[in-house]
Amino acid sequence: MQNWLLPLLRCPASQQALTEKDGKLHSTAQSYPFLHGIPCLYKNPGMALLEWGTKIQNYVNEESQQIEHLNMLARTPALELTKKRLQQQMQARQQNLDFLTSSLHAFLHYPPVPIMPSSQQIHSYFQLFFRDWCWASEELDAYTAFVSRHLGDRKLNVLLLGSGAGGLSYRLAHAHSNANIISLEHNPFLAITAERLMLGETLSMQHYESYPRSAEQAMQSWQLKADKPLGNNHQSLLAGFPHLPFAERSIDVVIAPWFFDILDLPFANAVRHALPMLKDDGEMLLFGPANVHKSAPEEQWTTEEIVAYLQPLFADVQHESQRLFYLDSPLAAQRRQEQIVFVHGQSPNDEARRKADDAPVKLKVTPELQQYKAQNETMHAVLGVINEDIDVPTLAKRLQEQFGFDAKEAPYYAELFIRKIQFELYSKSPR
């Protein structure tokens, strides 16, 4: 661990200063281990690592089933091009799974624990590595330019929230040698893999696309490697949000790339949790989609609403926007274009210092909830009469016998139920 980091750290459970001894960080409340050389500063590290163990095991099991299904499909009669495409995807997914299980071997032996549902999982993260370390990325260039413009050559403590695959952190640490760059990530796979790259390892990963430009472009092998290892001005951390392991007024610049809007917290609460650690003249740089993507309509803020919320919290707030292609894969047939908002907030005020309370867990009664209840009650009843392979005529007959459907409507609804069940079981929308 870099020597300059320890004075900035605090116990996320008690806010006490930390000491380093016997390969761990300690407060009177808790001890924090290192994971592959990365300080593991979750509020409750033992439970957090067990939960990640369960997530990782679930992912490995699910991905193994998907690979076996692809293997079965590739053996069935089909176009030769289709077989080749499926075999390529199967090969890529198997090699990536082998890479993940090798990197996270210890997690596979943790005892499973109950976990809460979360939008933050293992899935879809391989593409972040290809964007950050392989592709020519206008997106990452734009993020780097925006941050670099504000950092300059100053001596700063810079915290990057949700550092992901590490590409932005790596670029910033090289370009700003006077700044200490802290990459904070909660996902062990991302943090460990990014750290290995930044320390100079060469890693092999397979990029595949479910919807490639052509049959020949279904997959591509990559050797990921940094131009040169980082020096002493970068440090990776494993920690959770909003329980951040930093002293108040210890950070000069907080960078939040695509961060506050994806958390299982209201956007406003998430922003407020990040402010107490900023110095009085500190800066926040946030960028991501121009709209906050939340399920509740009142939380689906536009750029103007985001800026209006931030303005009372800082002495000065400036923003700009740019249209960029997101995760612009060279293999994909489709391109996802996003309007990105870039916001710079300078000097948080006393209002910003009042830390936000954790948002209460609340399920709101909405028209969507009522519809969800009705759909699930109906689907639960229909699933109760399906105990073996079933076709439309057989299910139609059971709908008539069990639920009183008439002979004309029963086949229509039977096919509808079967297709809906198949869709929910087997359909995976691209991110």
Rosetta blueprint (number, residue, H / E / L):
1 M L
2 Q L
3 N L
4 W L
5 L L
6 L H
7 P H
8 L H
9 L E
10 R E
11 C L
12 P L
13 A L
14 S L
15 Q L
16 Q L
17 A E
18 L L
19 T E
20 E E
21 K E
22 D L
23 G L
24 K E
25 L E
26 H E
27 S L
28 T L
29 A L
30 Q L
31 S E
32 Y E
33 P L
34 F E
35 L E
36 H L
37 G L
38 I E
39 P E
40 C E
41 L L
42 Y L
43 K L
44 N L
45 P H
46 G H
47 M H
48 A H
49 L H
50 L H
51 E H
52 W H
53 G H
54 T H
55 K H
56 I H
57 Q H
58 N H
59 Y H
60 V H
61 N H
62 E H
63 E H
64 S H
65 Q H
66 Q H
67 I H
68 E H
69 H H
70 L H
71 N H
72 M H
73 L H
74 A H
75 R H
76 T L
77 P L
78 A L
79 L L
80 E H
81 L H
82 T H
83 K H
84 K H
85 R H
86 L H
87 Q H
88 Q H
89 Q H
90 M H
91 Q H
92 A H
93 R H
94 Q H
95 Q H
96 N H
97 L H
98 D H
99 F H
100 L H
101 T H
102 S H
103 S H
104 L L
105 H H
106 A H
107 F H
108 L H
109 H H
110 Y L
111 P L
112 P L
113 V L
114 P L
115 I L
116 M L
117 P L
118 S L
119 S L
120 Q L
121 Q L
122 I L
123 H L
124 S L
125 Y L
126 F H
127 Q H
128 L H
129 F H
130 F H
131 R H
132 D H
133 W H
134 C L
135 W L
136 A L
137 S L
138 E H
139 E H
140 L H
141 D H
142 A H
143 Y H
144 T H
145 A H
146 F H
147 V H
148 S H
149 R H
150 H H
151 L H
152 G L
153 D L
154 R L
155 K L
156 L L
157 N E
158 V E
159 L E
160 L E
161 L E
162 G L
163 S L
164 G L
165 A L
166 G L
167 G H
168 L H
169 S H
170 Y H
171 R H
172 L H
173 A H
174 H H
175 A H
176 H L
177 S L
178 N L
179 A L
180 N E
181 I E
182 I E
183 S E
184 L E
185 E E
186 H L
187 N L
188 P H
189 F H
190 L H
191 A H
192 I H
193 T H
194 A H
195 E H
196 R H
197 L H
198 M H
199 L L
200 G L
201 E L
202 T L
203 L E
204 S E
205 M E
206 Q E
207 H E
208 Y E
209 E L
210 S L
211 Y L
212 P E
213 R L
214 S L
215 A H
216 E H
217 Q H
218 A L
219 M E
220 Q E
221 S E
222 W E
223 Q E
224 L E
225 K L
226 A L
227 D L
228 K L
229 P L
230 L L
231 G L
232 N L
233 N L
234 H E
235 Q E
236 S E
237 L E
238 L E
239 A L
240 G L
241 F L
242 P L
243 H L
244 L L
245 P L
246 F E
247 A L
248 E L
249 R L
250 S L
251 I E
252 D E
253 V E
254 V E
255 I E
256 A E
257 P E
258 W L
259 F L
260 F H
261 D H
262 I H
263 L L
264 D L
265 L L
266 P L
267 F H
268 A H
269 N H
270 A H
271 V H
272 R H
273 H H
274 A L
275 L L
276 P L
277 M L
278 L E
279 K E
280 D E
281 D E
282 G E
283 E E
284 M E
285 L E
286 L E
287 F E
288 G E
289 P E
290 A L
291 N L
292 V L
293 H L
294 K L
295 S L
296 A L
297 P H
298 E H
299 E H
300 Q L
301 W L
302 T L
303 T H
304 E H
305 E H
306 I H
307 V H
308 A H
309 Y H
310 L H
311 Q H
312 P H
313 L H
314 F E
315 A E
316 D E
317 V E
318 Q E
319 H E
320 E E
321 S E
322 Q E
323 R E
324 L E
325 F E
326 Y E
327 L L
328 D L
329 S L
330 P L
331 L L
332 A E
333 A L
334 Q L
335 R L
336 R E
337 Q E
338 E E
339 Q E
340 I E
341 V E
342 F E
343 V E
344 H E
345 G E
346 Q E
347 S E
348 P E
349 N L
350 D H
351 E H
352 A H
353 R H
354 R L
355 K L
356 A L
357 D L
358 D L
359 A L
360 P L
361 V L
362 K L
363 L L
364 K L
365 V L
366 T L
367 P H
368 E H
369 L H
370 Q H
371 Q H
372 Y H
373 K H
374 A H
375 Q H
376 N H
377 E H
378 T H
379 M H
380 H H
381 A H
382 V H
383 L H
384 G L
385 V L
386 I L
387 N L
388 E L
389 D L
390 I L
391 D L
392 V H
393 P H
394 T H
395 L H
396 A H
397 K H
398 R H
399 L H
400 Q H
401 E H
402 Q H
403 F H
404 G L
405 F L
406 D L
407 A L
408 K L
409 E H
410 A H
411 P H
412 Y H
413 Y H
414 A H
415 E H
416 L H
417 F H
418 I H
419 R H
420 K H
421 I H
422 Q H
423 F H
424 E H
425 L H
426 Y H
427 S L
428 K L
429 S L
430 P L
431 R L
